Amino acid sequence: MPFNPKRTVERFLKKNPDVYTIVVTGAYGRKSAIRALGLILGQVATVTMGVNPKIVPDVVIFDYKSSADFPDFEPDVVVVTSCRNDEQAERFFGLANKAGAVFVNFNDVAQHFATHLKNPEVTTYGDELPAHYYFENHDFSLEGYEGDFVNPEREHIPAKIHILGEHNIRPITMAVAVAKYFGMDRKDILKGVADITPLHGRMSPARGLHGSIIIDDSSYISVDAVHNGIKTIEQLESSAKMVITDNVQKVNTLDMGLLTDVVILGEKPKGEPEHPKVHYFDNELDLIHYVGTRLEPDGIVLLEIPLPEIIQSYLW
């Protein structure tokens, strides 16, 4: 008999009716959200990602990809990390409408998609007001962020986050909100927050050649990832800032004033105007040689393609 994930989940839920269920939906950002939830809720509960036949968890987190492989049940919590179109919004919020509570990313879910949301128990999270939960940043460096989580009662909870990129704070803010919903103590929440560090290839800082700092963001090289990465390195102090990516279209809509070099692995598109800061290389060897001549001590490189040769060791 072929493996049927929907049937497996249905059997598990029938056998364990008291387990808390969280479903994370979204066009992107699900993995970061699931990881943050697991590390924070895991401070006080046994948490699994999906069904593990060897463990009876207190909380099980499901990654919602396809409704065809998903059971028809009413989750305790649904998280909506992002939406790109009405079809996604209808599908994600269709599940959210059956949940006990819904947590919606205020920054990555456009407001007009809310027409699909009928559940009255909605909490928003994001970068700032009017989101119910947000993170108020006071200091940012290569060590991460130092600031306050702010809840709907406008209570300020001081925290340090070992993460780079404001877009990467949003899933942590969501996990804090869900933890408060489940009644976790502040000290346990903050212990979970302190345990969260980036996965390699997700805005993870590293030492590079010639004493440079490499921000490795090579595991998800979308246009949004490049834009968010550049926003982040713009806030860091350095006299030399380089971006290495695979397509000039990912950077040519941005102001390159704060960048020293934009290095592209690939051919120059026909009709693309010359730019003194943009350099094209059709193979990694020539690109690495050029980069090696340009790296400076304390210079910052945003790495948006896999290029491990220029990374010596990760900082975290």
N, C-alpha and C positions, 0 to 999 in steps of 0.2 A: 504494500500500500504506500503510495507516495506521501511525502511529508506535507501536512496541511497546517500552516501556521495559525490560521483562524481557528481550526478545531482544537489545536493544542492550547491556545489561550482560553477558549471557551471552557475546556475541561479543567484548566487550572483555576479559573475564577469560580466555577461551580464547586470545586473541592475546597477552595479557600475564600469563602464569601466575606470574611472580615478584613482582608488585605486592602490597604489604601492603594488606589490606582491613579496614576498620573499619565496622561497622554500628551506628548509634545508633538505639535504639528507645525508646519511652516515650509515655505519654499527654500529657505536657507536658515542657518543658525541653530538647527536642532541639536547637533552634536555638542556644541558649547553649552546649550541649555541643559541637556541631559547630564553632562559632566558636572556642572555647577550644582544641580539638584542632588546628584548622588553624593558629592563631597560634603555638602552642607547638611542634608537630611541624614546622611550616614553617621553623623556625630552622635545621634541618639537612637537610630533605628537601623534595622537590617534592610538594606535597599538592594534591589536587583534591577538590571536593565533587561527587560523581557523575562520570559519564563525560564527559570533554572530548576530542573527537576530535583537537584540535590539540596536545595535551600527553600525553606518556607519563609519568605520575607515579610516584614511589616509593611513595606512600600514597594510596589513594582512600577517601573517607569517604562512606558511603551513609546517607541519611535513610530509615528504614524506616517507611513509612506503611501500605501495603497488601500483604499477602502475594500477592495476585493479580498485582501488578506487580513482584514481586521474584523473582530467580532462585533456584534450588535449589543452593546451594553452601555450603562450610564457611568462614566468615570467619576471619581471624586473631584479630579481637577483636570482641566485641559489648558495647555499653554499654546498660544498662537504666536510664533516668533516672527512671522513675516508673511506677506502675500504679494503676488505679482499680478494677479488678474482675478476677475470675478469668478471664474470656475474654481480656482483655488479657495477663494473666500467662501463660496457656497459650500464647498466640501469641508473645509476646516471648521467653519462656524456651525455647520450642520451637526458635527460631532460636539462642538462646544455647547450648543444649545441643550444637550442632554446631560451636561456635567453639573456637579454640585457647585463648582465655581470655575471661573474663566480668568486667565491672566493673559493680557494682550500687550504686545510690544507697541508702545505709542509711537515710536520713531520709524518702525519698519512695516507698519500696517497702515495704509492710507485710510483716512477717516471715512471716505465714501464706502469702504468695504463694510462698515459697521451696519449697513442696512440688512446684512445677512445675520446679524447677531441679535437673538431674541432673549438670551439668558439674562436675567436681571442682576445676577451675582458676578459683576465684572470688576476686575482690578486692572489698572493699567500700570505699566512700568516703562521707564525711559531715562532720558538724559536730564530732564528739567520739568518744571511745572508746565502744563497742568497734569502731568502724569501723577498717579497716586503715590507711587514709589519712585524715587530717583536718587542718583548719587551726586552730591555737591562736592566738586573737586576743589581742594585748597592748594595742593602742591603736586607737581608731576615731574618725574625724572626717569632715568633708566632703571631706577628701583621700583617704579610703578606709580600708583596714585595714593595720595593721602587726603582723606576728606570725610564726609558724613553720608551715611544712608539716611534718607528722610522718608518717613512713613506718612500715611494720610492724616495722622494727628499732628504732623509736623514736628515730631520728635526727631532729634538728631542723634545718630548712632555713629560715633567716630570709628573709622576703620582704615587699615592699610591694605591695598590690593596689589599683588605682584602680577600685574597684567599691563600690557601696552595696548593702547587704542581704546578710545571712548566707546566704540561699537562693541568691544569685548567686555565692557563693564555691564552692559544691558542684561546679558543672561545671568550674571551674578546678582544684579539687583532683583531680577525676577525670582531667583532661588531664595533670596532673603525674604521676599514677599510671601512666597509659598510656605517657607519655614514659619513665619509669623502666623500665617493662616492655620498651620498645624499646631501652633502654641509652643514653639520652641523658645527656650531662654536665650537671652541676648548673648551670654558668654559662649554657648554652644554654636550659635549662628556665626559669631565672629571667629571662632576656632575653625569652622568649616571654610569661611572666607579666606583665612590665612593659609589654608592648605591648597588653594587653587593657584596653579601656575599654568602658563600656556603650554600646549603641546608643541613639540618641535615642528616648525613650519607654520605656526599660527602666531605671528608677531612675537617670536621668541628671540630675545637678545643673545648675541654670542660675540666672543672675541674673534676677530678676523685677521687677515694678513696685515703685517706692518702696524699692529696695535689698533687697527680700526674697529669700529663697532658694527656688527652685522645684525640687522633686524630681519630674521628669517621668516618670511611670510609666503614661502614657496609651495605650500600644500594646497592652496586654493587661490588660483591666480585669475580671478574674475576682474572685470573693470571696477566693480565696487570695492574689491579688496585692495586694488592699487590705490584708488582714491582715498580710502580710509587710512591706508598705510602712510601715504604722503601727508595727510592731515596730521598724523601722529608725529612723524619726524620733523615737521615744521615747528613743532612746539619744543623740540629738544635743542639744547645749545650745542652748536658745532660750526666751524668755519667751512666745512666741506660736507655736502650732502649729495649722495648719489642714489639713483634708482636704476635697478637692473630688471628688465622685464622682456616680454616676447613680442610686444606689439605696440607701436607708437600710438595707435588709436586709444590706448588706455591712459595716455598722459597728455595728448595734444590739446585737450580741452582745459587743461589746468594752467595756472600761472606758474611758470618755471623760474620765476625770479629768485626764489630761495634755494634752488637746486644748482649744484655745481656741474653735474653730469647726468644725462639720461642715456643709458646704455641698452641697446636693443639687440637681442639675439634673433636675427632674421634679416631679410632683404628690405631695403628701403622701398616703400610703395611708390608706384608710378604716379607722378604728379605731386608727390609730397614735397613741400618747400624745404630748402636747407635750413638748418638751425644750428648755430655754433655749439650748443650744448648737447645735441643729439648725435649719437654715434651708433652705426650699424655694424654688426659682425655676423657672417654667415656660418661660423662654427665656434664652438665653445673655447677651443685652444686660443684663437686670436682674441676672443673677448676676455678671457682670463689674463692673457698677457697685458692687454690694455689696462684692465682694472688694476692689475698689480703695479702698474706705473703711476696710477692716480690715487691709490689709497694712502691716507695720511693717519698719523697717530690721532686718535679721538675723532677721526672722520666717521660719518654715519652712512651706512649703505642699507637701503631698503631692497631686499632680495626677493623678487617676485617670480623667480624661476629656480628649479633645483640646481644648485651649483655648490655642492659640499666642499669643493676644493679650496674655497676661500674662507671656510669656517674652521677655526682651530678648536674652540671649545665653547659650550653654552654657559651663560652666566648663571642661569637658574636650573 
